[in-house]
Amino acid sequence: MSDGAPRRRSVLLISGSTRAGSVNSAVIATAAALLPDGVDADVYDGLLLLPHFVPDHDPDELPPSVADLRRRIAACDAVFLTTPEYAGSMPAVLKNLLEWTVGGDEMSDKPCGWANASAPPGRAEATYEGLSATLRYTDGNVVDAACVAVPVARDRIGPDGLVDDPEARAAIAEALRQLLLASG
Ligand SMILES: Cc1cc2nc3c(=O)[nH]c(=O)nc-3n(C[C@H](O)[C@H](O)[C@H](O)COP(=O)(O)O)c2cc1C
């Protein structure tokens, strides 16, 4: 029974970079810090724990890391991603994560957004088009207003590991606001 308090919501935040000192992971940490009151951040930390996707897996006996991923997607109200471009597309580790979500219903209609932090502006556009297309294949609800280009140069990461550019921070916050609007 509801106690009348507003329901807490959460956003699953995923960086496609595994690099120490990653700009994309700094954007994800910044997004976590910018979420409004009442919204929890779940910063995904399992990218390198996921085995390669194999279609033959019994859906009732998924590897623990995959079960954890799916549980976290099911539990969140929205998903927000960033990724570097590697050789013209998203890194294989991120595509692998998304392949593991196909066939489950956790992503069904889940509001999804992204921030393209690639700098200088105009980089990685095809990669983010591809990310949106893949998210649609997973049945995610790609919220256009929550998909933004926010170029972040490496020297705009502060000592706290967060993006210190006010314009970029405002754009990330607005993308998250749009994502949460779409999540009801
Ligand atoms: C193996 C590899 C391939 C890359 N391929 C591209 C590319 O195709 N296009 C591009 O714009 N940048 C490419 N880059 C540069 C990265 O996308 C860029 O450095 C990015 O900012 C790294 O993100 P991170 O700081 O979050 O790790 C590549 C980097 C690596 C290591």
Ligand as a Chemical Component Dictionary entry (heavy atoms), coordinates in Angstrom:
data_LIG
# 
_chem_comp.id                   LIG 
_chem_comp.type                 NON-POLYMER 
_chem_comp.pdbx_formal_charge   0 
_chem_comp.three_letter_code    LIG 
# 
loop_
_chem_comp_atom.comp_id 
_chem_comp_atom.atom_id 
_chem_comp_atom.alt_atom_id 
_chem_comp_atom.type_symbol 
_chem_comp_atom.charge 
_chem_comp_atom.model_Cartn_x 
_chem_comp_atom.model_Cartn_y 
_chem_comp_atom.model_Cartn_z 
_chem_comp_atom.pdbx_ordinal 
LIG C1  C1  C 0 40.839 1.379  -30.662 1  
LIG C2  C2  C 0 40.337 2.780  -30.822 2  
LIG C3  C3  C 0 39.618 3.119  -31.945 3  
LIG C4  C4  C 0 39.124 4.423  -32.091 4  
LIG N1  N1  N 0 38.388 4.727  -33.204 5  
LIG C5  C5  C 0 37.864 5.973  -33.334 6  
LIG C6  C6  C 0 37.013 6.297  -34.444 7  
LIG O1  O1  O 0 36.716 5.470  -35.287 8  
LIG N2  N2  N 0 36.518 7.543  -34.534 9  
LIG C7  C7  C 0 36.801 8.497  -33.576 10 
LIG O2  O2  O 0 36.319 9.635  -33.694 11 
LIG N3  N3  N 0 37.573 8.220  -32.507 12 
LIG C8  C8  C 0 38.105 6.982  -32.366 13 
LIG N4  N4  N 0 38.878 6.686  -31.272 14 
LIG C9  C9  C 0 39.090 7.717  -30.247 15 
LIG C10 C10 C 0 38.126 7.565  -29.076 16 
LIG O3  O3  O 0 36.793 7.453  -29.510 17 
LIG C11 C11 C 0 38.244 8.818  -28.201 18 
LIG O4  O4  O 0 39.564 8.901  -27.709 19 
LIG C12 C12 C 0 37.273 8.800  -27.049 20 
LIG O5  O5  O 0 37.246 10.075 -26.482 21 
LIG C13 C13 C 0 37.654 7.832  -25.948 22 
LIG O6  O6  O 0 36.629 7.881  -24.987 23 
LIG P1  P1  P 0 36.945 7.627  -23.455 24 
LIG O7  O7  O 0 37.771 8.822  -22.987 25 
LIG O8  O8  O 0 35.618 7.610  -22.792 26 
LIG O9  O9  O 0 37.661 6.332  -23.329 27 
LIG C14 C14 C 0 39.393 5.394  -31.099 28 
LIG C15 C15 C 0 40.126 5.036  -29.959 29 
LIG C16 C16 C 0 40.583 3.750  -29.805 30 
LIG C17 C17 C 0 41.353 3.375  -28.555 31 
# 
loop_
_chem_comp_bond.comp_id 
_chem_comp_bond.atom_id_1 
_chem_comp_bond.atom_id_2 
_chem_comp_bond.value_order 
_chem_comp_bond.pdbx_ordinal 
LIG C1  C2  SING 1  
LIG C2  C3  SING 2  
LIG C2  C16 DOUB 3  
LIG C3  C4  DOUB 4  
LIG C4  N1  SING 5  
LIG C4  C14 SING 6  
LIG N1  C5  DOUB 7  
LIG C5  C6  SING 8  
LIG C5  C8  SING 9  
LIG C6  O1  DOUB 10 
LIG C6  N2  SING 11 
LIG N2  C7  SING 12 
LIG C7  O2  DOUB 13 
LIG C7  N3  SING 14 
LIG N3  C8  DOUB 15 
LIG C8  N4  SING 16 
LIG N4  C9  SING 17 
LIG N4  C14 SING 18 
LIG C9  C10 SING 19 
LIG C10 O3  SING 20 
LIG C10 C11 SING 21 
LIG C11 O4  SING 22 
LIG C11 C12 SING 23 
LIG C12 O5  SING 24 
LIG C12 C13 SING 25 
LIG C13 O6  SING 26 
LIG O6  P1  SING 27 
LIG P1  O7  DOUB 28 
LIG P1  O8  SING 29 
LIG P1  O9  SING 30 
LIG C14 C15 DOUB 31 
LIG C15 C16 SING 32 
LIG C16 C17 SING 33 
# 
